[in-house]
């Protein structure tokens, strides 16, 4: 039945998509990603976390879409996911990193309490010890430490993203923004002192829409 939560079929779909991206996911990672999906489906009935209702479409538009970006975080230590929403890419990145990059620590922040309540529940149920969750406005938040990578997915235009979060970026750190089509206009309106170092096109299996990663760092004086 369309829309049913068929765990075996969804796991097979996720594994096939990951393999198409040359991403080797272990059994534990696959299990936790599907557990996360199950929680999203359950909470979505009340909290409206996503407009996507079909679990098979969630695998493509949420899990694989986020997994396509994870290798961009190779070597990251402290990552901040801004406007984390239902946990994309943050929760997906955390599940991947727990096995692939055990030193990575991920903080997620959102202004909407019901979303951070969901993220806190996901953290507890999936035992994601590399995750912390904050509720509030990122531009007002004074973090206990700086971040070497700050990321977002469908949060804001690049200029606002950088302006609101630059006080949290450590010296030598960079931003990674997950975007749809290449945001040429947004790149042109970056605040002074910042530059785009790369716009990387992603190929997401079973998804025809365009996806890009935009890397931003401080311009050299």
N, C-alpha and C positions, 0 to 999 in steps of 0.2 A: 504494500500500500504506500502510495506516495506520501511523503511526510512522516512516515513511521521511523522510530528510532531503532534501526536494525544495527546493533553494535558490530557484529561481524562484518557486515557490508560496509559500514562506515570506516572501520579499521582498514579493510582492504583498499578502499578508495583513498584513504589518507596515505597508506604505505605506498601505493602506486604513484600518487602525486609526488611524494617525497623522493622516490627513486628516480622519477623523471627529472627532478632538479639535482640529481646526484647527491642527495642528502641522506645519509645513513642514519635512520632512526632505530633505536633499540626497542625491544618489547616494552620496557618500562616507560620510555618516552611516548610511544604510541598509546599505551594504556592511559597515561595521565592526560594526554591531549583529548582522548575520547571522553574521559571522566569530566574534563573541563567543558567539553561540548554538551554533555548531558546536564551539567549544572546550568549552563547558559540556556538550554531549552526549557528547563524547569523554571528558572527565575524569570525568563522572558514572558511567561504567561501573566505575570503580575507586574513586573518592573519595566517591561518594554525596553530591554537593553539593545535590541537590534530589530530592524525591519525585516530581516531575513528570517523566515519561519521554518523552511524545509531543512532538516539536518544535513542532507546531502549537499545542499547549496552552502550551508554554513561551513562545511569542510573546505569547499573551494574558496569562498569569499572571505572567510575568517582565518581558518587554520593554515591552508596552503598559501594564502596571500601574505600572512605574517611570516611563515616559514621561509618564504622566498628571500626575506631580508636578513635572516639570522646570521649568515656568514659575514655580513658587513660589520658585525660586532665582535669579530675575532680580536682578542687581546684586550677588550674592554674590561674595566674593573668595577667602576661605579657608574651605573646607567640610570637615568631619570626618564620615565615615560610620562609625558605631559598630556593632560586631557585623556587619561587612560581609559575612560568609559567602561566598557565591559571587559577590558583586559587585552586589547589588541594594539600593538603587538606584545605588550608587556608580559602577560601570562604565558603566551606561546614562547617568547624568548626565554623566560625563566625556566620553563619545563625543558627546553632544549639545552640551556646552559648548565642545568644541574648535573647533567651527564657529560656534556661536551666541553664546558668551561666552568669547572667547579668554583673558581675564584671570583666569578662575576656576581655582583650584588645589584639587585634591581629595585628601585623605588618607583612607585606609581602614585600620581597625584591627580585628583579630579575635584571639581567644586561641588558635584552632586552627591549628596550623602548616600542615596540608595545605590549608586554605582560603586562607591567605595565600600559600602556594606557587603555588596556582592563579591567584590575583590577580596575582602577580608575573609569571607566564607570560603572562597576558592582556596586561598592560602592555607586555611585551617584544614579543609577536607583533603587537599592534595599534599599536605605537609611540605609546602614550598618554603624551605628555610632560607632561601636566598632572596626573599621578597619582603618589602615593607610597603605599607599603604598610608597615604596622607590625604586628608580632606581639606580643601581650601583653595585659594587663588594663588597660582604659582608666582605671580609677580610680587605678592606680599610675603611669600614664604621665605623664612631664613633657615636654611638647611643646616644640619650639624656638620656637614662636610661638603666640599665641591664635587662635581661630577665630571668625569673625563668624556662621557658621551651623554648628550641629551637628545631624546627622540620624540616623535609624535606621529600620529596617523590621523588625518582628517581633523586636525585641531584648529589651525589658524593659518593665515597666509604667512609666508616666510618672514616678512618684515616684523609682524607682530610676535611670531614665535621666538625670534631672536631677541627682540626688544624686551619681552616679558621675562625671559629666562636667562639672559646673559650673566646676571649676577650670581648664578649658580654653576656656571661653567668654569672649570679649573683652567689655569694657564696651560696652553697647549692642547686643550680639549677641542671637541668639534660637535656639531649638530648633525643628526641624520633625520631628515624629514621624509616620511613615506607619502608619496603623492600619486595621483592618477596620471593624467597626461603631463608631459614635461612643462613645468610652470615658468615659462620664459618671462612673462610679465612680472611675476613675483620676484624672480631673480634680479630683474632690473631695478626693483625698488627696495633692495636690501639696505639697511642702515649703513651709514659711513663706517668704515673700519672693519667691514666683514666682506668675505668673498666666497663664492661657490668654487669648490675645488673639483667637484665631479657631479655629473648627473648620470646615474647608472640605470639603464633600462632593465627591468625584471621580466622574466617569463614565468608566469604562473600557470601550471597545468590546468586545463579545463576552464580557463578564464580568458575570454577574448578581449576584455578591456585592457587598456594600457596601464602599466605600473612603473613608477620610477622612484629611485632613491636620490635625494639631493643632499650632498655633503657641504657643510658650511663651516668655515673657521675664520679666526681673526686674520685680517690682512696684515702683511708684514709692513712695518713702519718704513 
